Amino acid sequence: MTLPRLLTSALAFAFAVASPALAEDTIIIDGSSTVYPITKLAGKAYEKETNDQVKVNVSFSGTTGGFRKFVKGEIDIADASRPILKEEINAAKANGVEYVEIAIAYDALTIAINPKNEWLNSITTSELKKLWEPNAQGNITKWNQINPNWPDEEISLLGAGTDSGTYDYFAEVIVGGKNLRQDYLGSEDDVVIVDGIASNPNALGFLPYSYVFEAKEKIKPIAVSHDLDAKTGQALKGEPIMPSTKAVYQGIYSPLGRPLFLYVNAKSYEEKPYLASFLNFFMENASSFIHEAHYLPLSEVAYKKAQRHLKTKKTGTRFNGEPVTGLADYNIFTLQPK
């Protein structure tokens, strides 16, 4: 990947006052494993840009786990695969933590199976609901209980752990609530999910598209038909749609197309010139990092708008702290943070 050279005024200032302490300048990022590949690439590139005078430490503990740290002021940036929720907003306010919300990319949340499964090419959202709702725990254990045309074989289920924003999003759009059945292998580490699917011919899991793309020799994505609105119970007439750039941009990979976010601690941004510099560098090169991580970039206008929101400390969230789905279906940038 070739990146344009960028030396912002903040970075120039940091170098101008360089001292031995500069090597201690560190940016701390934690949260979503979905967003992790993007911020990890950006962090590595920025360390190279600054000749390692600024360190970017990127970890993942899941969106919810990252927000737990973020609302206490323990990290500079929270990676998130869902918007911040009301209880997290209240905790941040109680701790005096203000934040700038940045939509960074789109993901096609993917249903994947083992490549040895040659009989399943698509699944409906009503079948997924029947498989993943809490009442299915201990009761729906074989493929033919979902569809009589499917084999009488035990299903091995895998997916995001409960500290993951992917868990929250999947539960909301597929089950229509906050919880999934719990008798499955759940992890905030998507590589664990990939390996679990790859090791069992009867496995099915859900995970971010980036990890499916990277493991395309080991696991197989399948098409999803949106035939049921899980929140309202309304029957729909969705056609099987494979996860793809075109499907997400057109809003037809519903309801599994979703935006991804960064949440920036406003105090850190104001007090640390190198954090401001890193975020400018990130926004200038966002499309490159996102393409390399196998996600879908937003428009350049969106990244310019994010830079303006950072400069003017446009704090708050666009989404009122409520679970929101279908965000890939309309222009989220018409909403203003508050």
C-alpha positions in Angstrom: 0.0 0.0 0.0 1.4 3.4 -1.0 0.3 6.3 1.3 0.5 10.0 0.5 3.0 11.8 2.7 1.3 13.8 5.3 2.9 16.1 7.9 0.3 18.1 9.7 0.9 21.2 11.7 0.4 19.3 14.9 3.1 16.7 13.9 5.4 19.5 12.9 4.9 21.1 16.3 5.6 17.8 18.0 8.9 17.3 16.1 9.9 21.0 16.7 9.8 20.4 20.5 11.3 16.9 20.2 12.9 15.5 23.4 13.7 12.1 24.9 10.2 12.2 26.3 8.7 12.2 22.8 9.4 8.5 22.5 6.9 8.0 25.4 4.0 9.6 23.4 1.5 6.8 23.1 -2.0 6.5 21.7 -4.2 3.9 23.3 -7.0 2.2 21.2 -9.2 -0.6 22.3 -12.6 -2.1 21.5 -14.1 -3.8 18.5 -12.3 -6.8 16.9 -14.2 -5.9 13.7 -12.6 -2.4 13.5 -9.3 -3.6 14.9 -7.7 -4.5 11.5 -8.3 -1.0 10.2 -6.9 0.9 13.2 -4.0 -1.6 13.4 -3.0 -0.7 9.9 -3.4 3.0 10.5 -1.3 2.7 13.7 1.5 0.9 12.1 1.6 3.3 9.2 1.6 6.3 11.5 4.4 4.9 13.6 6.5 4.6 10.4 5.5 8.1 9.4 6.8 9.5 12.7 9.9 7.2 12.8 8.5 5.5 15.9 8.4 8.7 17.9 4.7 8.1 18.6 3.5 4.6 19.5 0.0 3.5 18.6 -1.2 0.6 20.9 -4.2 -1.1 19.4 -6.0 -3.9 21.2 -9.4 -5.5 21.1 -11.7 -6.5 23.9 -15.0 -6.2 22.0 -17.0 -3.0 21.5 -18.7 -3.3 24.9 -15.4 -4.0 26.6 -13.8 -1.1 24.8 -16.6 1.3 25.8 -16.2 0.2 29.5 -12.6 1.6 29.4 -13.5 4.6 27.2 -16.3 6.0 29.4 -13.8 6.0 32.3 -11.3 8.0 30.3 -8.8 5.1 30.2 -8.2 5.0 26.4 -8.0 7.6 23.7 -10.1 5.9 21.0 -12.7 3.3 21.2 -13.2 1.1 18.1 -16.9 0.2 17.8 -19.1 -1.9 15.5 -22.2 -0.2 16.8 -23.2 3.2 18.1 -22.7 4.1 21.7 -25.6 3.0 23.9 -27.6 5.1 26.5 -26.0 3.5 29.5 -22.6 4.1 28.1 -23.5 7.7 27.3 -24.6 8.2 30.9 -21.4 6.6 32.3 -19.3 8.9 30.1 -21.2 12.0 31.2 -20.9 10.9 34.9 -17.1 10.7 34.4 -16.8 13.9 32.5 -15.8 12.2 29.2 -16.8 13.9 26.0 -16.3 12.3 22.7 -16.4 12.8 18.9 -18.2 10.1 17.0 -16.7 9.1 13.6 -18.3 6.7 11.1 -15.3 5.1 9.5 -16.3 2.3 7.2 -19.0 -0.3 6.3 -19.0 -4.0 7.0 -21.0 -6.8 5.5 -21.7 -9.0 8.6 -21.4 -12.5 7.1 -22.9 -15.9 7.7 -20.2 -18.5 7.0 -20.0 -22.3 6.9 -17.4 -25.0 6.3 -16.5 -25.5 2.7 -17.3 -29.2 3.0 -20.9 -28.2 3.4 -22.0 -28.4 -0.3 -25.8 -28.4 0.3 -26.3 -25.0 1.9 -25.9 -21.9 -0.3 -28.3 -19.5 1.3 -30.3 -19.0 4.5 -33.2 -16.7 5.4 -33.4 -14.3 8.3 -36.5 -16.2 9.6 -34.3 -19.4 9.6 -31.5 -17.5 11.3 -34.0 -16.3 13.9 -35.3 -19.8 14.6 -31.7 -21.0 15.0 -30.3 -18.1 17.2 -33.2 -16.9 19.4 -32.9 -17.7 23.1 -35.8 -20.3 23.0 -33.7 -22.4 20.6 -31.1 -23.1 23.3 -31.0 -26.8 24.0 -34.0 -27.3 21.6 -32.9 -26.5 18.1 -29.7 -28.6 17.7 -30.0 -30.2 14.2 -30.1 -28.8 10.7 -33.4 -30.5 9.8 -35.2 -28.8 12.7 -34.6 -25.5 10.9 -35.6 -26.8 7.4 -36.8 -30.4 6.8 -34.9 -30.5 3.6 -31.6 -30.2 5.5 -29.7 -33.2 7.0 -30.3 -34.8 10.4 -27.0 -33.6 11.7 -25.9 -31.7 14.8 -25.2 -28.0 14.1 -22.1 -26.4 15.6 -22.7 -22.7 16.2 -20.1 -20.0 16.5 -20.3 -16.2 16.8 -19.3 -13.1 18.6 -19.1 -13.1 22.4 -21.4 -10.9 24.5 -18.8 -8.1 24.9 -18.8 -7.7 21.1 -20.8 -5.0 19.2 -21.2 -7.7 16.5 -23.2 -9.7 19.1 -25.4 -6.7 19.9 -26.0 -5.9 16.2 -26.7 -9.5 15.2 -29.1 -10.0 18.1 -31.0 -6.9 17.2 -31.4 -7.5 13.5 -31.8 -11.3 13.5 -33.6 -12.1 16.8 -35.2 -8.7 17.4 -33.8 -8.4 21.0 -30.7 -8.1 23.1 -29.9 -11.8 23.6 -29.0 -14.8 21.6 -29.0 -18.5 22.7 -25.9 -19.1 24.8 -25.1 -22.7 23.9 -22.7 -21.8 21.1 -18.9 -21.0 20.9 -18.7 -17.3 21.4 -15.5 -15.2 21.3 -14.5 -11.6 20.9 -11.6 -12.9 18.8 -12.9 -13.5 15.3 -9.9 -15.8 14.5 -11.3 -18.3 17.0 -14.7 -18.2 15.1 -12.9 -18.8 11.8 -10.9 -21.8 13.2 -14.1 -23.3 14.7 -16.0 -23.1 11.4 -13.0 -24.5 9.5 -12.7 -27.5 11.8 -16.3 -28.8 11.6 -18.3 -29.6 8.4 -21.6 -28.9 10.3 -20.5 -25.5 11.6 -22.3 -22.2 11.0 -21.2 -18.8 12.3 -21.5 -15.1 12.0 -18.5 -12.7 11.8 -17.2 -9.6 10.1 -16.5 -9.8 6.3 -12.8 -8.9 6.7 -12.1 -12.2 8.6 -14.1 -14.2 6.1 -12.2 -12.7 3.2 -8.8 -13.4 4.9 -9.9 -17.0 5.5 -11.5 -17.7 2.1 -9.6 -20.9 1.7 -10.9 -22.2 5.1 -14.5 -21.0 5.4 -17.4 -20.2 2.9 -19.8 -17.2 3.0 -23.4 -17.9 2.1 -26.3 -15.6 0.8 -28.9 -14.2 3.1 -32.6 -13.6 2.2 -34.2 -10.9 4.3 -37.7 -12.5 4.6 -38.5 -11.3 8.1 -38.2 -8.1 10.0 -37.2 -9.4 13.5 -38.3 -6.3 15.3 -41.9 -6.0 13.9 -42.5 -9.6 12.9 -43.4 -8.4 9.4 -42.9 -10.9 6.5 -40.8 -9.7 3.7 -39.8 -10.9 0.2 -36.1 -10.7 0.2 -34.0 -12.5 -2.4 -30.7 -14.3 -1.5 -27.9 -11.7 -1.5 -24.2 -12.5 -1.1 -22.1 -10.1 1.0 -20.4 -7.7 -1.4 -19.4 -4.1 -1.9 -22.2 -3.4 -4.3 -24.8 -5.0 -2.1 -23.8 -3.0 0.9 -23.6 0.3 -0.9 -27.0 -0.2 -2.5 -28.5 -1.1 0.8 -29.7 -4.5 -0.4 -27.5 -6.6 1.9 -30.1 -6.0 4.6 -30.1 -6.2 7.5 -26.5 -7.2 7.8 -24.8 -4.2 6.2 -23.6 -1.9 9.0 -21.3 1.1 9.6 -18.3 1.0 11.8 -17.1 3.7 14.2 -14.3 5.4 16.1 -15.1 7.3 19.3 -12.4 9.9 20.2 -11.9 11.2 23.7 -12.3 15.0 23.2 -9.9 15.8 26.1 -7.2 13.5 24.7 -7.6 15.1 21.3 -7.2 18.6 22.7 -4.3 17.8 25.0 -2.2 15.5 22.8 -1.0 17.1 19.6 0.2 13.7 18.4 -3.4 12.3 18.7 -4.7 15.1 16.5 -1.9 14.4 14.1 -2.7 10.7 14.0 -6.4 11.2 13.3 -5.7 13.7 10.5 -3.3 11.1 9.0 -5.9 8.4 9.5 -8.7 10.4 7.8 -6.4 11.5 4.9 -5.6 7.8 4.2 -8.7 6.1 5.5 -9.7 4.5 2.1 -6.4 2.8 1.7 -6.5 1.3 5.2 -10.1 0.2 4.8 -9.5 -1.4 1.4 -6.5 -3.2 2.8 -8.5 -4.5 5.7 -11.2 -5.7 3.2 -14.0 -3.4 4.4 -15.9 -0.7 2.5 -14.7 3.0 2.7 -17.1 5.9 3.0 -16.9 8.9 0.7 -14.0 11.3 0.9 -16.6 13.9 1.9 -17.4 11.9 5.0 -13.7 11.8 6.1 -13.4 15.6 5.6 -16.5 16.1 7.7 -15.0 13.9 10.4 -11.9 16.2 10.4 -14.1 19.2 10.8 -16.0 17.6 13.7 -12.7 16.9 15.4 -11.3 20.4 15.0 -14.5 22.0 16.2 -15.0 19.4 19.0 -18.4 18.5 17.6 -19.2 16.0 20.5 -22.0 13.6 21.0 -23.8 10.8 19.1 -26.2 10.9 16.1 -28.1 7.9 17.4 -29.6 8.8 20.8 -28.1 5.8 22.6 -30.6 3.4 21.0 -29.8 0.3 19.0 -30.1 1.2 15.4 -30.2 -1.1 12.4 -30.3 -0.5 8.6 -27.8 2.3 8.8 -26.2 1.3 5.5 -29.5 2.1 3.8 -29.4 5.8 4.2 -26.9 8.7 4.5 -26.0 8.7 8.2 -24.2 12.0 7.7 -27.4 13.9 7.4 -27.8 13.3 11.2 -26.0 15.7 13.5 -24.3 14.7 16.8 -26.0 15.9 20.0 
